[in-house]
């Protein structure tokens, strides 16, 4: 006699964290940045002297600190998601505010870098390198500000206990967006500041 054994079905099948619409938005943003990076690489391959001259005017110090700030923000927002999942509300909220503080540090340092370039007379029309540098870094800068708005909104909503075990979509969505900002910066930092 044949017996059929029923396989257990998981009560919580693995789902994409956060809001699916945000993931589509993130993929669209990554595609736009990917096109920018390809255009940068193509232009650099056809005019290496201009790109090398521009890169020599960039300081690695501030850019490295900014990289550490964004990576720190990714770590703190990921830790906030974990803390909410464990229902550690106060710790999670502090981690969200830490993410915002790290993002603000990035914005301040990047603003100083932009101000220095503009004071030196550098504009989008200076040459191909500076056109890409200003376009890429400013476009990313705007994404950091949007990421701060999203994380800030989540931090405000968190005061009411909105995020807890089983109800993490909002904070997961904010974390996913912040990780995208971080990922794009790491690639941008490598291409524009480091690669020679």
C-alpha positions, 0 to 999 in steps of 0.5 A, spaced: 500 500 500 502 506 497 502 512 502 503 519 500 507 523 505 505 530 505 511 535 505 510 541 510 509 548 507 513 553 510 508 558 514 513 564 512 515 563 505 521 567 504 519 574 501 523 580 498 524 585 504 520 591 504 516 594 498 516 591 491 515 597 488 521 600 491 525 594 488 523 596 481 525 603 483 531 601 485 532 597 479 531 603 475 535 607 479 541 602 478 540 602 470 540 609 470 547 609 474 549 603 470 548 607 463 552 613 466 558 609 468 558 605 462 558 612 458 564 614 463 568 608 462 567 609 454 569 617 455 575 615 459 578 610 454 577 615 449 580 621 452 585 618 458 589 624 459 583 629 460 580 624 465 587 623 469 588 630 469 582 631 473 583 625 477 589 628 480 585 634 482 581 630 487 582 629 494 582 621 496 581 624 503 574 626 503 572 621 498 574 616 503 571 619 509 564 619 505 565 612 503 566 610 510 560 614 512 555 611 507 558 604 509 557 606 516 550 608 514 548 601 511 551 598 517 546 602 522 540 601 518 541 594 517 542 593 525 536 597 525 532 592 521 534 587 526 533 591 532 526 592 530 525 584 528 527 583 535 522 588 538 528 592 541 524 599 539 529 604 543 535 601 540 532 601 533 530 608 533 537 610 535 540 606 529 535 610 525 538 617 527 545 614 527 544 613 520 541 620 519 547 623 522 552 619 518 548 621 511 548 628 514 556 628 515 556 625 507 552 631 505 556 636 509 563 633 506 560 633 499 558 640 499 564 642 501 567 638 496 563 641 491 564 648 493 571 647 493 570 645 485 566 651 484 570 656 487 576 653 483 572 655 477 570 648 475 563 647 471 560 642 467 563 645 461 570 645 464 571 638 460 569 631 459 571 629 466 568 635 470 562 634 466 562 626 468 564 628 475 559 633 477 553 630 474 555 623 477 556 626 484 551 631 484 546 625 482 548 621 487 548 627 492 540 628 491 539 620 492 543 621 499 538 626 501 532 622 498 535 616 502 535 621 508 528 623 507 526 616 507 530 614 513 527 620 517 520 618 515 521 611 518 524 614 524 518 619 525 513 613 524 517 608 529 516 613 535 509 610 534 511 603 534 509 602 527 515 597 526 515 590 530 516 583 529 512 581 523 511 588 521 517 591 518 516 593 511 517 600 512 524 600 515 526 594 510 524 599 504 528 604 507 534 600 508 534 597 501 534 604 498 540 606 503 544 600 501 542 602 493 545 609 495 551 605 498 552 600 493 552 606 487 557 610 491 562 605 492 562 604 484 562 611 483 568 612 488 572 606 485 571 609 478 572 616 479 576 617 485 581 611 485 581 607 478 587 610 474 
